[in-house]
Amino acid sequence: MATRKPRAALPPPSHRERVLAALHEEIRACQRCPLWATRTQAVPGVGPADARVMLVGEAPGRQEDLKGEPFVGTAGSSLDTLLASIDLTRGEVYITNVVKSRPFVGPPPGRNRPPSTNEIQACRGWLDEQVRIIRPQVVVAMGRIALEYVLPGRRISEVHGTPQRQDARTILPLFHPAAALHRQALRDVLKQDFLVLGRLLRRQERPQPGRK
Ligand code: URA
């Protein structure tokens, strides 16, 4: 009988991975706003606990609610293409949303809607925690809702594609990939703005002092 090669043992999870996994569990059990009652599941986020880049969208849509992962619908394919354009894969970045449960209108499954101010307020503490644990070098705010979280009062049409320094990190505001899906002009702008992310990352090559 052919002997099977023993599989190499996976390294044990780092402290940061364990803390992030525990946070994801708390988010999955969250009942801070009424969306918990209508969701299939909460969508905490995906990606490495030590990601250099955190991409922040608005809220899960129907596909995300079903799968438990952010950006897996049509906006997600567009995001994958944009990441590939700067030689990044989904596995190298941390992807999440400001709101972790799906807002919708109408009888289930209903239509996606933007999150309300109360839903954003109830949820924003989770994103604060994710940023604190992951400590990304660059936070990419995709669309109006994410921009309001990182740079309150700013307009996406004015700041998109322009990196903003905030404490130890860089904020890069971008149009939302879903907004660009049906508007060729926006799509072109988004492609150009993504190149800015590529340049930022090349400039801030690892290792960063004090980052473990
Ligand atoms: N999917 C998400 O996870 N977030 C968005 O903002 C849009 C689609």
Residues whose N, C-alpha, C, O or C-beta is under 5 A from the ligand:
A	BS01	URA	G57 E58 A59 P60 G61 E64 P70 F71 A75 N97
